[in-house]
């Protein structure tokens, strides 16, 4: 109530009935309605007219919710269409062997898990070559001006070169690191991406792997796609920072996050194995997934800058950047993404690109192919062959055994380590362990498999290799023409790849130039460097910067060969030309990477005006001299012509060869400058104005040309007088030059060039003949080595067969010995049985005899005769 009383609002006494309103009250009410208007008829908020504003706070929440669902659904469908691509990328990472999970090979204990380094080596080599060419130590930017080269434009271009090199190498330390990561991964994924943005007063960039970039199935290329999704997993602190900075709208709670980290792609899981890391599963940092989508969309009149000013209707689909939170399914940001400076008269807009796509070898569609696609199967075969060789060597050194059943340790396995002694219990009576166990005849590592390994390696490396290795092996004896032919034939693939890298780097520099044009703080740049290093106005207009790399020459070997051939041609074929040997020496030392090369070369002084006498001396020594506009040309001409006509100097054959050519050029320069100065002085005397002022005042050259036509007859008289002095001396000098020079210099030059060319061709033929002989000798030696390898293989096979025969013979002898032992035992048993039978029979006879004697005693008490059975008692006397 106190507030109402203080400001006098809401009090019934202030309400005036309509029928009691005066004319002044009605007029005041009309003015209020005109100013306020109907809220339902209000137009877009004034803030929406700002081009770079986030449009989310100014749009209906329901409309944003429907748009979020639509975009998330489209992004998820794009993800499904790239599932196979993600698997290919993951397979390439596994084939590199860095994660120790490459597929293939047997699964027995102790089996080799080695991986052939073909893919890993190719990726590392390509990444190193790419970084060396694109990012030299002095910076990746150079100036290239096509036309209309002025001093002002040259100075601006040089400032841009220095500024961009400073930004890339110093101000943005992560710039080179991001590109180095991309260069290594490019060979694995085929396509990789770098996103650029402006932050903290300078350009920044991040590497985005291909598994985090989703494109529609129908897209023909990255830039042609009307929907491009980049997947970010941002921590809660980063999201809060972006909300506080206004980059994201405050429509979500960053502290509400999933219980675990967002699901990684298969390729990211393979990358984690290489690095030896894995998600904790607790999501301590509160990571949430954000889709940053570059889409062409029609907001149907909701965006005031996307409507026709005359009709008020929407202009249709135009590019926007939209950030969508996947967890709460809400839109965080909507930014216009067209160049407001490049809207055509028909309303067409040009999309602003922030992402640079880097492609290895293009294929049909938006994604390129890499090493896994090109040599993945060869890498798998190499890994299998290498594992087979190592496994066969392992088994040959520790073979398996075949053991007789029935021993005391039956069912057990004795594992014997190298150099270890183990006691083994055997069955009763066995005195030789070889009678119980027989080693299996595993073959030694196969030489054919070893040769196949070398063949597959050469095939794999031949896909993207160059001929530099052959040139390095040949050394200095290889003719330059042969070396150039080898480079041309062996570098086609690599040269085309490096050409694409060059174009992507040019697109990167274009993005940096645009950001500097729009966001560069000149005061801050001056404060960081202490120099007037660049201005925003320098980045207006056509691009006159480009990468320092050369898409046609991508190796030091090529540069040195071209430089050597240039020096040879200059010395042998065209020695009469005035070559700039200082510049040639600097370039040669630069190719050789000579440290502090400038200290080794003489410094060329900047030309300074001097008197004609000193110029005469220098010209006589063969040093070229420069004329300057402010000199007194008539005085210089008199001194020079006098020196030239002097019989001791210009008229002497001793000086003529060096003096006359340079002197004539110098006299010509003075004559032209004298002509220009004389005409300007005459025109000024006639009109009272210098020609420059007259041309500016008349806004053209017609009046100036008319004045020159009036002045020229008077100048012709002066020129005739000057010619009477100059021409005789010049003609005499030229006649003397013809006497000391060859009669027909052109024919001599051509003859020299022809002779030099024939000599080079002769040397080339001779060297090519030697190379052919050497190739035939190498082929013969290779055939001999192959034959020796085959013979060794046959010998090894014969040894294996001999070992098999020996084992069979031993087994047969063992069987024979066993049979003989059985026969001996049976013979002994038969003899023992026979002896036992005889003993038993004799025992039975003795028993019967004893019984008979006993019976005889029982009858008569006398023993009987065993032979006839009669009793001794019945024997008669005399018997």
C-alpha positions, 0 to 999 in steps of 0.5 A: 500500500505504501508503494501505491501511495508513493507512486499514486498507482492503482487508486480509484480516484485516478480512474476517469469514466469514459463519458466524463473524459475531456478532449485532452484526455481522449487525445492523450489516450489515443497517443498512448494506444498508438505508442503501446499498441496491441500486444498481440500485434507486436513485432519481433523484439529489437534484439532479434535484429542483431545478427549474431544474437542467440534466437532461443530466448525470443521464440515460443517454447512449444515451437522449440520443443517440436523443432528439438524432437525433429532435429534429434530424430534426424540426427539419430537416423544419420547416426544409424546410416553411418554405423558400418562406417564406425565399424570400419574405423574401429577395425582400422584402429585394431589392425594397427596393432596399437591396442593389442587386440588385432583379430586372427590367429590360433588360440592355443596357449603361447600363440603369438599375438604380434601384429604387422605394423604396415597400417601403423607405419603408413599412418605415422609416415603420412602424418609426418610428411603432411605436417612437415609440408603444411607447417614448416618452422617459419609458419604455414602462410605465404603471400601470393598476389595475382594482379594489381600489385601495388605497394599498399597491397603488398604491405597489407598482404605481408602484414597478414602473412606475419599476423596469421603465422603468429596466430597459428604458431604462437597465439593459438598453441593448440592449433598445430597439435589439433592438426597433428592429431588429425594428420595421424588419424586421417589415414585410419578414418579416411575423412577427419574434421577440424572445427574453428572458432573465435575465443579469448581474442584469437582463433581456436580449433579442435579436432573432430574425429569422423565417428562424431560427424554424422551426415545424411545418407543422401549427401554427396559431400560434406559441404553440400550436406544440408544437415551436418551434426557434430557430437559433443560430450560436455561436462557440467562445468563447460555447460555452465560456463557457456550459459553464463557467457550467453552462448547457450540459453538458460533452459536446462539444469547442468547439474542434472546429468546421466548416471554414466558417461554417454555411450562411445562409438566402437571406434572410440572404444578401440581408441581407448584401448590404444591409450589404455583408458576406459570410462569410470561408469560414474560420470563424475564430471556430469557429462551430457551429449550436445548435438551441434547441428549445421542445418538449413531451416525455414522458421516461417517468418519468426526470424525477422532477418530471414523474411522479405522486406517487401512481402514480409514472407519467409525467404525459405531454408537458410543456414543456421547453427542449432545446439540441442541438448539430448538429455532434456531434448531442448534447444540451447542455441540458434545462430544465423550462419550466413555471411551478411556481407554476401547476400545477393540482390536476389536474396541468396545467402552464402553459408559461413563454414566453420568446419574444414573436412580433410579427405585422404582418397575421395570416394562416392559420397561424403566420406573418403577412404583410408589405409584400412580400406586400401590395404586392410586385407593385405595387413590382415594377411601379413599379420596371419603370415607373421603369426604363422611363422612365429607359431611354427618356430615356437612349436618346432622348439617345443613340440607335442608328444604322443604317449602310451596309455597306462603309465602311472601319470596317465591323464597328467601333463608335465609342462617342461620349461626351457633348461628344466629337468623333470623326473617322469614315472613310467610303467613297470619294466620300461627302461627307455622313455622313448618307448612310452612317448613319441614326439609329433613331427611338426615342420620347421618355419616354411621358407615359402611362407617367409617369401610370401610375407615379403611379397605382401609387404611390398604390395602393401607399401606400393599402394601409397609409396613414392620412388624416393627409396629407389633414388636414394639407393641409386645415389648420385649416379642416376641421371637427373632425367631418370630421377625425375621420371621415377619421381613422376611415376612413383609420386602420383598417388601421394601428390594427389593426396597432398594436393587435397591437403593443400586445398584443405589448408587453403580453406583453413586460412580462408576461415582464419582471414574471415574471423580476423576480418569480423572479430580482430581487436587491433589494440589487443593484437598490438598489446600482445606483439608490440607491433602494428602486425595487422588490421581488420581492414587488411582482411577485406577484399580478395584473398592474397594469402595461401599455404606455403606448401607446394602440392606438386613437390612434397619432399626434399628429394624432389626439391633438391633434384629440381634445384640441381637440374636448374643449376646445371642448366644455368651453368652448362646450357645458358651461361651467357644469361645474367643469372641471379646466383645469390638468389639461387644460392639462397634457395639451394641452402634453404632446401638443404635446411642449412642453419643461419644460411644468411650468415654465409652469403654476402649481403647485397647493398641497396642501390644508392645514387652515386656520381657518374665517375664511380658508375663508370668504374663499376660498369667497367668491372661488369657491375650493373648500375641503376639510374634514379629519377632525381639525378641530373640526366644530361650531366650523367649522359655526358660523363658516361658517353665521354668515358664510352668514347675514350679510346683507352676505356670504352674504345678499348677491346680490353674493357669493351666485353664487360663495359659496353653491354652494361653502359648501353643499358645504363645510358638507355635508362638515363635517356628515358628518365631525361625524356620523362623529366623534360616533358614534365618540365615543359608541360608545367611551364606551359600550363603552370601545373604539374601533369599529375595535378592536371590529370586529377583536375581534368579527371582523365587523360584526354586533356593531358594528352592534348597538352603533351601533343603541343609540347612534343614538337619542342622536345623533338628539337631538343632530342635531335640535339641530344641525338647528335651527341649520343648516337655516334658514340652508341653506334661506335660502341655497338660496332666495337661490341660486335668485333669482340663478340662472336659473329652469330651469338644465337647460333653459338648459343644454340650449338652450345645448348645442343652439344650440352643436351647431346652430352647429357643424353649420351650420359643418360644412355650410358647410365641407363645401360649400366642400370639395365645391366645392374637390373639384369644382374639383380634379377639373376641374383634374385633367381639364384636366391630363389633357386637356393631357397627352393633347394633349401626347402627341398633339403628341409623336406628331405630331412623331415622325410628322413626323420619320419623314416627313421621314426618309422624304422625305430618303431618297426625295430621296436615291434620286431624286438617285442615280437622276438621277446615274446617268442623267447619267453614262449620258448622258455615257458615250453622248455620249462613245461616239458621239464616239468612233465618229465619230472612228473612222469618219473615221479609217477614211475617211482611211486608205482615201483615203490607200491609194487615193492611194498606189496611184495613185502606184504606177501612173503616178507622177501623182496621180489625181483622187479624184472620178472616179478618173482619173489626172492623166497620162491627162488630155488637153489642154483637159480 
